[in-house]
């Protein structure tokens, strides 16, 4: 891929909290030269959003404080 950044590195950054092409560009410089890899980066991000586990919701406290 671009700037010696591969799909594995992008996925790692997404798992660490990156959420956009802009995040990936700022962290790696990928997609900042010619831009030809931007659709591929976007595809990786979208796939990650669809397949990442949902964060567990905190349990609500329905104690007797009513």
mmCIF file of the N, C-alpha and C atoms, coordinates in Angstrom:
data_MODEL
# 
_entry.id   MODEL 
# 
loop_
_atom_site.group_PDB 
_atom_site.id 
_atom_site.type_symbol 
_atom_site.label_atom_id 
_atom_site.label_alt_id 
_atom_site.label_comp_id 
_atom_site.label_asym_id 
_atom_site.label_entity_id 
_atom_site.label_seq_id 
_atom_site.pdbx_PDB_ins_code 
_atom_site.Cartn_x 
_atom_site.Cartn_y 
_atom_site.Cartn_z 
_atom_site.occupancy 
_atom_site.B_iso_or_equiv 
_atom_site.pdbx_formal_charge 
_atom_site.auth_seq_id 
_atom_site.auth_comp_id 
_atom_site.auth_asym_id 
_atom_site.auth_atom_id 
_atom_site.pdbx_PDB_model_num 
ATOM 1   N N  . UNK A 1 1  ? 0.846   -1.174 0.000  1.00 0.00 ? 1  UNK A N  1 
ATOM 2   C CA . UNK A 1 1  ? 0.000   0.000  0.000  1.00 0.00 ? 1  UNK A CA 1 
ATOM 3   C C  . UNK A 1 1  ? 0.894   1.240  0.000  1.00 0.00 ? 1  UNK A C  1 
ATOM 4   N N  . UNK A 1 2  ? 0.384   2.327  0.367  1.00 0.00 ? 2  UNK A N  1 
ATOM 5   C CA . UNK A 1 2  ? 1.030   3.623  0.275  1.00 0.00 ? 2  UNK A CA 1 
ATOM 6   C C  . UNK A 1 2  ? 1.961   3.902  1.456  1.00 0.00 ? 2  UNK A C  1 
ATOM 7   N N  . UNK A 1 3  ? 3.054   4.569  1.197  1.00 0.00 ? 3  UNK A N  1 
ATOM 8   C CA . UNK A 1 3  ? 4.003   4.986  2.230  1.00 0.00 ? 3  UNK A CA 1 
ATOM 9   C C  . UNK A 1 3  ? 4.461   3.825  3.112  1.00 0.00 ? 3  UNK A C  1 
ATOM 10  N N  . UNK A 1 4  ? 4.592   2.658  2.508  1.00 0.00 ? 4  UNK A N  1 
ATOM 11  C CA . UNK A 1 4  ? 5.038   1.448  3.204  1.00 0.00 ? 4  UNK A CA 1 
ATOM 12  C C  . UNK A 1 4  ? 4.093   1.033  4.333  1.00 0.00 ? 4  UNK A C  1 
ATOM 13  N N  . UNK A 1 5  ? 2.818   1.383  4.221  1.00 0.00 ? 5  UNK A N  1 
ATOM 14  C CA . UNK A 1 5  ? 1.798   1.018  5.204  1.00 0.00 ? 5  UNK A CA 1 
ATOM 15  C C  . UNK A 1 5  ? 0.973   -0.099 4.599  1.00 0.00 ? 5  UNK A C  1 
ATOM 16  N N  . UNK A 1 6  ? 0.822   -1.194 5.349  1.00 0.00 ? 6  UNK A N  1 
ATOM 17  C CA . UNK A 1 6  ? 0.031   -2.298 4.822  1.00 0.00 ? 6  UNK A CA 1 
ATOM 18  C C  . UNK A 1 6  ? -1.308  -2.412 5.555  1.00 0.00 ? 6  UNK A C  1 
ATOM 19  N N  . UNK A 1 7  ? -2.146  -3.311 5.055  1.00 0.00 ? 7  UNK A N  1 
ATOM 20  C CA . UNK A 1 7  ? -3.486  -3.499 5.614  1.00 0.00 ? 7  UNK A CA 1 
ATOM 21  C C  . UNK A 1 7  ? -3.418  -3.890 7.096  1.00 0.00 ? 7  UNK A C  1 
ATOM 22  N N  . UNK A 1 8  ? -2.444  -4.697 7.447  1.00 0.00 ? 8  UNK A N  1 
ATOM 23  C CA . UNK A 1 8  ? -2.292  -5.137 8.835  1.00 0.00 ? 8  UNK A CA 1 
ATOM 24  C C  . UNK A 1 8  ? -2.081  -3.939 9.768  1.00 0.00 ? 8  UNK A C  1 
ATOM 25  N N  . UNK A 1 9  ? -1.254  -2.996 9.342  1.00 0.00 ? 9  UNK A N  1 
ATOM 26  C CA . UNK A 1 9  ? -1.001  -1.816 10.166 1.00 0.00 ? 9  UNK A CA 1 
ATOM 27  C C  . UNK A 1 9  ? -2.258  -0.960 10.305 1.00 0.00 ? 9  UNK A C  1 
ATOM 28  N N  . UNK A 1 10 ? -3.000  -0.812 9.223  1.00 0.00 ? 10 UNK A N  1 
ATOM 29  C CA . UNK A 1 10 ? -4.238  -0.033 9.270  1.00 0.00 ? 10 UNK A CA 1 
ATOM 30  C C  . UNK A 1 10 ? -5.237  -0.687 10.221 1.00 0.00 ? 10 UNK A C  1 
ATOM 31  N N  . UNK A 1 11 ? -5.383  -2.008 10.127 1.00 0.00 ? 11 UNK A N  1 
ATOM 32  C CA . UNK A 1 11 ? -6.301  -2.719 11.022 1.00 0.00 ? 11 UNK A CA 1 
ATOM 33  C C  . UNK A 1 11 ? -5.873  -2.571 12.478 1.00 0.00 ? 11 UNK A C  1 
ATOM 34  N N  . UNK A 1 12 ? -4.582  -2.601 12.710 1.00 0.00 ? 12 UNK A N  1 
ATOM 35  C CA . UNK A 1 12 ? -4.065  -2.424 14.071 1.00 0.00 ? 12 UNK A CA 1 
ATOM 36  C C  . UNK A 1 12 ? -4.438  -1.048 14.616 1.00 0.00 ? 12 UNK A C  1 
ATOM 37  N N  . UNK A 1 13 ? -4.288  -0.026 13.795 1.00 0.00 ? 13 UNK A N  1 
ATOM 38  C CA . UNK A 1 13 ? -4.639  1.334  14.212 1.00 0.00 ? 13 UNK A CA 1 
ATOM 39  C C  . UNK A 1 13 ? -6.138  1.465  14.463 1.00 0.00 ? 13 UNK A C  1 
ATOM 40  N N  . UNK A 1 14 ? -6.946  0.792  13.651 1.00 0.00 ? 14 UNK A N  1 
ATOM 41  C CA . UNK A 1 14 ? -8.391  0.819  13.856 1.00 0.00 ? 14 UNK A CA 1 
ATOM 42  C C  . UNK A 1 14 ? -8.752  0.147  15.177 1.00 0.00 ? 14 UNK A C  1 
ATOM 43  N N  . UNK A 1 15 ? -8.081  -0.944 15.489 1.00 0.00 ? 15 UNK A N  1 
ATOM 44  C CA . UNK A 1 15 ? -8.330  -1.629 16.761 1.00 0.00 ? 15 UNK A CA 1 
ATOM 45  C C  . UNK A 1 15 ? -7.903  -0.791 17.956 1.00 0.00 ? 15 UNK A C  1 
ATOM 46  N N  . UNK A 1 16 ? -6.969  0.124  17.727 1.00 0.00 ? 16 UNK A N  1 
ATOM 47  C CA . UNK A 1 16 ? -6.492  0.990  18.804 1.00 0.00 ? 16 UNK A CA 1 
ATOM 48  C C  . UNK A 1 16 ? -7.303  2.279  18.925 1.00 0.00 ? 16 UNK A C  1 
ATOM 49  N N  . UNK A 1 17 ? -8.271  2.477  18.014 1.00 0.00 ? 17 UNK A N  1 
ATOM 50  C CA . UNK A 1 17 ? -9.149  3.630  18.151 1.00 0.00 ? 17 UNK A CA 1 
ATOM 51  C C  . UNK A 1 17 ? -9.242  4.575  16.972 1.00 0.00 ? 17 UNK A C  1 
ATOM 52  N N  . UNK A 1 18 ? -8.415  4.410  15.948 1.00 0.00 ? 18 UNK A N  1 
ATOM 53  C CA . UNK A 1 18 ? -8.558  5.249  14.753 1.00 0.00 ? 18 UNK A CA 1 
ATOM 54  C C  . UNK A 1 18 ? -9.927  4.972  14.139 1.00 0.00 ? 18 UNK A C  1 
ATOM 55  N N  . UNK A 1 19 ? -10.573 6.023  13.617 1.00 0.00 ? 19 UNK A N  1 
ATOM 56  C CA . UNK A 1 19 ? -11.932 5.820  13.104 1.00 0.00 ? 19 UNK A CA 1 
ATOM 57  C C  . UNK A 1 19 ? -12.163 6.398  11.714 1.00 0.00 ? 19 UNK A C  1 
ATOM 58  N N  . UNK A 1 20 ? -11.158 7.026  11.124 1.00 0.00 ? 20 UNK A N  1 
ATOM 59  C CA . UNK A 1 20 ? -11.391 7.681  9.836  1.00 0.00 ? 20 UNK A CA 1 
ATOM 60  C C  . UNK A 1 20 ? -10.140 7.652  8.962  1.00 0.00 ? 20 UNK A C  1 
ATOM 61  N N  . UNK A 1 21 ? -10.340 7.979  7.695  1.00 0.00 ? 21 UNK A N  1 
ATOM 62  C CA . UNK A 1 21 ? -9.208  8.093  6.783  1.00 0.00 ? 21 UNK A CA 1 
ATOM 63  C C  . UNK A 1 21 ? -8.254  9.165  7.288  1.00 0.00 ? 21 UNK A C  1 
ATOM 64  N N  . UNK A 1 22 ? -8.810  10.241 7.806  1.00 0.00 ? 22 UNK A N  1 
ATOM 65  C CA . UNK A 1 22 ? -7.981  11.323 8.334  1.00 0.00 ? 22 UNK A CA 1 
ATOM 66  C C  . UNK A 1 22 ? -7.084  10.821 9.469  1.00 0.00 ? 22 UNK A C  1 
ATOM 67  N N  . UNK A 1 23 ? -7.639  9.989  10.346 1.00 0.00 ? 23 UNK A N  1 
ATOM 68  C CA . UNK A 1 23 ? -6.828  9.408  11.427 1.00 0.00 ? 23 UNK A CA 1 
ATOM 69  C C  . UNK A 1 23 ? -5.680  8.585  10.856 1.00 0.00 ? 23 UNK A C  1 
ATOM 70  N N  . UNK A 1 24 ? -5.982  7.742  9.876  1.00 0.00 ? 24 UNK A N  1 
ATOM 71  C CA . UNK A 1 24 ? -4.964  6.881  9.266  1.00 0.00 ? 24 UNK A CA 1 
ATOM 72  C C  . UNK A 1 24 ? -3.897  7.741  8.592  1.00 0.00 ? 24 UNK A C  1 
ATOM 73  N N  . UNK A 1 25 ? -4.318  8.776  7.878  1.00 0.00 ? 25 UNK A N  1 
ATOM 74  C CA . UNK A 1 25 ? -3.365  9.663  7.217  1.00 0.00 ? 25 UNK A CA 1 
ATOM 75  C C  . UNK A 1 25 ? -2.448  10.351 8.231  1.00 0.00 ? 25 UNK A C  1 
ATOM 76  N N  . UNK A 1 26 ? -3.023  10.849 9.302  1.00 0.00 ? 26 UNK A N  1 
ATOM 77  C CA . UNK A 1 26 ? -2.221  11.550 10.306 1.00 0.00 ? 26 UNK A CA 1 
ATOM 78  C C  . UNK A 1 26 ? -1.244  10.622 11.016 1.00 0.00 ? 26 UNK A C  1 
ATOM 79  N N  . UNK A 1 27 ? -1.642  9.372  11.217 1.00 0.00 ? 27 UNK A N  1 
ATOM 80  C CA . UNK A 1 27 ? -0.797  8.426  11.942 1.00 0.00 ? 27 UNK A CA 1 
ATOM 81  C C  . UNK A 1 27 ? 0.261   7.766  11.071 1.00 0.00 ? 27 UNK A C  1 
ATOM 82  N N  . UNK A 1 28 ? -0.010  7.644  9.753  1.00 0.00 ? 28 UNK A N  1 
ATOM 83  C CA . UNK A 1 28 ? 0.893   6.862  8.892  1.00 0.00 ? 28 UNK A CA 1 
ATOM 84  C C  . UNK A 1 28 ? 1.397   7.601  7.659  1.00 0.00 ? 28 UNK A C  1 
ATOM 85  N N  . UNK A 1 29 ? 0.743   8.668  7.264  1.00 0.00 ? 29 UNK A N  1 
ATOM 86  C CA . UNK A 1 29 ? 1.006   9.397  6.015  1.00 0.00 ? 29 UNK A CA 1 
ATOM 87  C C  . UNK A 1 29 ? 0.481   8.644  4.786  1.00 0.00 ? 29 UNK A C  1 
ATOM 88  N N  . UNK A 1 30 ? -0.162  7.496  4.969  1.00 0.00 ? 30 UNK A N  1 
ATOM 89  C CA . UNK A 1 30 ? -0.758  6.767  3.843  1.00 0.00 ? 30 UNK A CA 1 
ATOM 90  C C  . UNK A 1 30 ? -1.872  7.613  3.239  1.00 0.00 ? 30 UNK A C  1 
ATOM 91  N N  . UNK A 1 31 ? -1.933  7.660  1.926  1.00 0.00 ? 31 UNK A N  1 
ATOM 92  C CA . UNK A 1 31 ? -2.978  8.387  1.241  1.00 0.00 ? 31 UNK A CA 1 
ATOM 93  C C  . UNK A 1 31 ? -2.745  9.882  1.155  1.00 0.00 ? 31 UNK A C  1 
ATOM 94  N N  . UNK A 1 32 ? -1.555  10.343 1.489  1.00 0.00 ? 32 UNK A N  1 
ATOM 95  C CA . UNK A 1 32 ? -1.302  11.779 1.472  1.00 0.00 ? 32 UNK A CA 1 
ATOM 96  C C  . UNK A 1 32 ? -0.506  12.233 0.251  1.00 0.00 ? 32 UNK A C  1 
ATOM 97  N N  . UNK A 1 33 ? -0.061  11.293 -0.578 1.00 0.00 ? 33 UNK A N  1 
ATOM 98  C CA . UNK A 1 33 ? 0.688   11.681 -1.780 1.00 0.00 ? 33 UNK A CA 1 
ATOM 99  C C  . UNK A 1 33 ? -0.254  11.793 -2.965 1.00 0.00 ? 33 UNK A C  1 
ATOM 100 N N  . UNK A 1 34 ? -0.490  10.702 -3.642 1.00 0.00 ? 34 UNK A N  1 
ATOM 101 C CA . UNK A 1 34 ? -1.323  10.755 -4.847 1.00 0.00 ? 34 UNK A CA 1 
ATOM 102 C C  . UNK A 1 34 ? -2.793  10.466 -4.557 1.00 0.00 ? 34 UNK A C  1 
ATOM 103 N N  . UNK A 1 35 ? -3.085  9.755  -3.446 1.00 0.00 ? 35 UNK A N  1 
ATOM 104 C CA . UNK A 1 35 ? -4.464  9.474  -3.083 1.00 0.00 ? 35 UNK A CA 1 
ATOM 105 C C  . UNK A 1 35 ? -5.063  8.235  -3.705 1.00 0.00 ? 35 UNK A C  1 
ATOM 106 N N  . UNK A 1 36 ? -4.284  7.515  -4.527 1.00 0.00 ? 36 UNK A N  1 
ATOM 107 C CA . UNK A 1 36 ? -4.842  6.321  -5.182 1.00 0.00 ? 36 UNK A CA 1 
ATOM 108 C C  . UNK A 1 36 ? -5.251  5.236  -4.198 1.00 0.00 ? 36 UNK A C  1 
ATOM 109 N N  . UNK A 1 37 ? -4.654  5.218  -3.015 1.00 0.00 ? 37 UNK A N  1 
ATOM 110 C CA . UNK A 1 37 ? -4.973  4.164  -2.053 1.00 0.00 ? 37 UNK A CA 1 
ATOM 111 C C  . UNK A 1 37 ? -6.138  4.542  -1.132 1.00 0.00 ? 37 UNK A C  1 
ATOM 112 N N  . UNK A 1 38 ? -6.650  5.756  -1.227 1.00 0.00 ? 38 UNK A N  1 
ATOM 113 C CA . UNK A 1 38 ? -7.733  6.186  -0.343 1.00 0.00 ? 38 UNK A CA 1 
ATOM 114 C C  . UNK A 1 38 ? -8.975  5.300  -0.426 1.00 0.00 ? 38 UNK A C  1 
ATOM 115 N N  . UNK A 1 39 ? -9.413  4.864  -1.622 1.00 0.00 ? 39 UNK A N  1 
ATOM 116 C CA . UNK A 1 39 ? -10.570 3.965  -1.667 1.00 0.00 ? 39 UNK A CA 1 
ATOM 117 C C  . UNK A 1 39 ? -10.298 2.637  -0.941 1.00 0.00 ? 39 UNK A C  1 
ATOM 118 N N  . UNK A 1 40 ? -9.085  2.137  -1.028 1.00 0.00 ? 40 UNK A N  1 
ATOM 119 C CA . UNK A 1 40 ? -8.739  0.891  -0.354 1.00 0.00 ? 40 UNK A CA 1 
ATOM 120 C C  . UNK A 1 40 ? -8.742  1.094  1.172  1.00 0.00 ? 40 UNK A C  1 
ATOM 121 N N  . UNK A 1 41 ? -8.204  2.210  1.625  1.00 0.00 ? 41 UNK A N  1 
ATOM 122 C CA . UNK A 1 41 ? -8.207  2.507  3.062  1.00 0.00 ? 41 UNK A CA 1 
ATOM 123 C C  . UNK A 1 41 ? -9.638  2.654  3.553  1.00 0.00 ? 41 UNK A C  1 
ATOM 124 N N  . UNK A 1 42 ? -10.473 3.347  2.788  1.00 0.00 ? 42 UNK A N  1 
ATOM 125 C CA . UNK A 1 42 ? -11.873 3.520  3.153  1.00 0.00 ? 42 UNK A CA 1 
ATOM 126 C C  . UNK A 1 42 ? -12.586 2.173  3.246  1.00 0.00 ? 42 UNK A C  1 
ATOM 127 N N  . UNK A 1 43 ? -12.288 1.278  2.330  1.00 0.00 ? 43 UNK A N  1 
ATOM 128 C CA . UNK A 1 43 ? -12.886 -0.060 2.328  1.00 0.00 ? 43 UNK A CA 1 
ATOM 129 C C  . UNK A 1 43 ? -12.486 -0.833 3.598  1.00 0.00 ? 43 UNK A C  1 
ATOM 130 N N  . UNK A 1 44 ? -11.231 -0.740 3.987  1.00 0.00 ? 44 UNK A N  1 
ATOM 131 C CA . UNK A 1 44 ? -10.751 -1.403 5.203  1.00 0.00 ? 44 UNK A CA 1 
ATOM 132 C C  . UNK A 1 44 ? -11.467 -0.839 6.425  1.00 0.00 ? 44 UNK A C  1 
ATOM 133 N N  . UNK A 1 45 ? -11.628 0.474  6.465  1.00 0.00 ? 45 UNK A N  1 
ATOM 134 C CA . UNK A 1 45 ? -12.305 1.126  7.592  1.00 0.00 ? 45 UNK A CA 1 
ATOM 135 C C  . UNK A 1 45 ? -13.767 0.692  7.666  1.00 0.00 ? 45 UNK A C  1 
ATOM 136 N N  . UNK A 1 46 ? -14.458 0.703  6.543  1.00 0.00 ? 46 UNK A N  1 
ATOM 137 C CA . UNK A 1 46 ? -15.872 0.322  6.519  1.00 0.00 ? 46 UNK A CA 1 
ATOM 138 C C  . UNK A 1 46 ? -16.059 -1.133 6.927  1.00 0.00 ? 46 UNK A C  1 
ATOM 139 N N  . UNK A 1 47 ? -15.207 -2.017 6.454  1.00 0.00 ? 47 UNK A N  1 
ATOM 140 C CA . UNK A 1 47 ? -15.286 -3.422 6.839  1.00 0.00 ? 47 UNK A CA 1 
ATOM 141 C C  . UNK A 1 47 ? -15.049 -3.569 8.346  1.00 0.00 ? 47 UNK A C  1 
ATOM 142 N N  . UNK A 1 48 ? -14.102 -2.809 8.859  1.00 0.00 ? 48 UNK A N  1 
ATOM 143 C CA . UNK A 1 48 ? -13.817 -2.851 10.299 1.00 0.00 ? 48 UNK A CA 1 
ATOM 144 C C  . UNK A 1 48 ? -15.041 -2.417 11.107 1.00 0.00 ? 48 UNK A C  1 
ATOM 145 N N  . UNK A 1 49 ? -15.700 -1.357 10.662 1.00 0.00 ? 49 UNK A N  1 
ATOM 146 C CA . UNK A 1 49 ? -16.883 -0.862 11.368 1.00 0.00 ? 49 UNK A CA 1 
ATOM 147 C C  . UNK A 1 49 ? -17.995 -1.909 11.397 1.00 0.00 ? 49 UNK A C  1 
ATOM 148 N N  . UNK A 1 50 ? -18.118 -2.683 10.317 1.00 0.00 ? 50 UNK A N  1 
ATOM 149 C CA . UNK A 1 50 ? -19.177 -3.692 10.233 1.00 0.00 ? 50 UNK A CA 1 
ATOM 150 C C  . UNK A 1 50 ? -18.864 -4.935 11.059 1.00 0.00 ? 50 UNK A C  1 
ATOM 151 N N  . UNK A 1 51 ? -17.594 -5.234 11.257 1.00 0.00 ? 51 UNK A N  1 
ATOM 152 C CA . UNK A 1 51 ? -17.230 -6.491 11.895 1.00 0.00 ? 51 UNK A CA 1 
ATOM 153 C C  . UNK A 1 51 ? -16.696 -6.363 13.311 1.00 0.00 ? 51 UNK A C  1 
ATOM 154 N N  . UNK A 1 52 ? -16.413 -5.138 13.764 1.00 0.00 ? 52 UNK A N  1 
ATOM 155 C CA . UNK A 1 52 ? -15.851 -5.001 15.110 1.00 0.00 ? 52 UNK A CA 1 
ATOM 156 C C  . UNK A 1 52 ? -16.917 -5.334 16.145 1.00 0.00 ? 52 UNK A C  1 
ATOM 157 N N  . UNK A 1 53 ? -16.507 -5.923 17.252 1.00 0.00 ? 53 UNK A N  1 
ATOM 158 C CA . UNK A 1 53 ? -17.472 -6.237 18.305 1.00 0.00 ? 53 UNK A CA 1 
ATOM 159 C C  . UNK A 1 53 ? -18.041 -4.958 18.900 1.00 0.00 ? 53 UNK A C  1 
ATOM 160 N N  . UNK A 1 54 ? -19.300 -4.999 19.231 1.00 0.00 ? 54 UNK A N  1 
ATOM 161 C CA . UNK A 1 54 ? -19.938 -3.849 19.870 1.00 0.00 ? 54 UNK A CA 1 
ATOM 162 C C  . UNK A 1 54 ? -19.410 -3.731 21.285 1.00 0.00 ? 54 UNK A C  1 
ATOM 163 N N  . UNK A 1 55 ? -19.206 -2.504 21.732 1.00 0.00 ? 55 UNK A N  1 
ATOM 164 C CA . UNK A 1 55 ? -18.763 -2.296 23.099 1.00 0.00 ? 55 UNK A CA 1 
ATOM 165 C C  . UNK A 1 55 ? -19.891 -2.692 24.048 1.00 0.00 ? 55 UNK A C  1 
ATOM 166 N N  . UNK A 1 56 ? -19.510 -3.338 25.117 1.00 0.00 ? 56 UNK A N  1 
ATOM 167 C CA . UNK A 1 56 ? -20.504 -3.778 26.080 1.00 0.00 ? 56 UNK A CA 1 
ATOM 168 C C  . UNK A 1 56 ? -21.077 -2.575 26.811 1.00 0.00 ? 56 UNK A C  1 
ATOM 169 N N  . UNK A 1 57 ? -22.391 -2.544 26.873 1.00 0.00 ? 57 UNK A N  1 
ATOM 170 C CA . UNK A 1 57 ? -23.063 -1.451 27.565 1.00 0.00 ? 57 UNK A CA 1 
ATOM 171 C C  . UNK A 1 57 ? -22.959 -1.690 29.074 1.00 0.00 ? 57 UNK A C  1 
ATOM 172 N N  . UNK A 1 58 ? -22.747 -0.613 29.805 1.00 0.00 ? 58 UNK A N  1 
ATOM 173 C CA . UNK A 1 58 ? -22.705 -0.732 31.250 1.00 0.00 ? 58 UNK A CA 1 
ATOM 174 C C  . UNK A 1 58 ? -24.090 -1.109 31.762 1.00 0.00 ? 58 UNK A C  1 
ATOM 175 N N  . UNK A 1 59 ? -24.114 -1.906 32.818 1.00 0.00 ? 59 UNK A N  1 
ATOM 176 C CA . UNK A 1 59 ? -25.388 -2.293 33.396 1.00 0.00 ? 59 UNK A CA 1 
ATOM 177 C C  . UNK A 1 59 ? -25.989 -1.093 34.097 1.00 0.00 ? 59 UNK A C  1 
ATOM 178 N N  . UNK A 1 60 ? -27.276 -0.943 33.918 1.00 0.00 ? 60 UNK A N  1 
ATOM 179 C CA . UNK A 1 60 ? -27.994 0.135  34.582 1.00 0.00 ? 60 UNK A CA 1 
ATOM 180 C C  . UNK A 1 60 ? -28.333 -0.278 36.000 1.00 0.00 ? 60 UNK A C  1 
ATOM 181 N N  . UNK A 1 61 ? -28.271 0.643  36.902 1.00 0.00 ? 61 UNK A N  1 
ATOM 182 C CA . UNK A 1 61 ? -28.591 0.352  38.299 1.00 0.00 ? 61 UNK A CA 1 
ATOM 183 C C  . UNK A 1 61 ? -30.038 0.725  38.560 1.00 0.00 ? 61 UNK A C  1 
ATOM 184 N N  . UNK A 1 62 ? -30.879 -0.295 38.717 1.00 0.00 ? 62 UNK A N  1 
ATOM 185 C CA . UNK A 1 62 ? -32.288 -0.072 38.995 1.00 0.00 ? 62 UNK A CA 1 
ATOM 186 C C  . UNK A 1 62 ? -32.554 -0.317 40.478 1.00 0.00 ? 62 UNK A C  1 
ATOM 187 N N  . UNK A 1 63 ? -31.634 0.125  41.316 1.00 0.00 ? 63 UNK A N  1 
ATOM 188 C CA . UNK A 1 63 ? -31.757 -0.060 42.761 1.00 0.00 ? 63 UNK A CA 1 
ATOM 189 C C  . UNK A 1 63 ? -32.963 0.675  43.319 1.00 0.00 ? 63 UNK A C  1 
ATOM 190 N N  . UNK A 1 64 ? -33.062 0.696  44.598 1.00 0.00 ? 64 UNK A N  1 
ATOM 191 C CA . UNK A 1 64 ? -34.234 1.275  45.277 1.00 0.00 ? 64 UNK A CA 1 
ATOM 192 C C  . UNK A 1 64 ? -34.092 2.785  45.497 1.00 0.00 ? 64 UNK A C  1 
ATOM 193 N N  . UNK A 1 65 ? -33.387 3.482  44.630 1.00 0.00 ? 65 UNK A N  1 
ATOM 194 C CA . UNK A 1 65 ? -33.176 4.924  44.793 1.00 0.00 ? 65 UNK A CA 1 
ATOM 195 C C  . UNK A 1 65 ? -34.273 5.739  44.116 1.00 0.00 ? 65 UNK A C  1 
ATOM 196 N N  . UNK A 1 66 ? -35.411 5.197  43.918 1.00 0.00 ? 66 UNK A N  1 
ATOM 197 C CA . UNK A 1 66 ? -36.481 5.918  43.238 1.00 0.00 ? 66 UNK A CA 1 
ATOM 198 C C  . UNK A 1 66 ? -37.250 6.789  44.157 1.00 0.00 ? 66 UNK A C  1 
# 
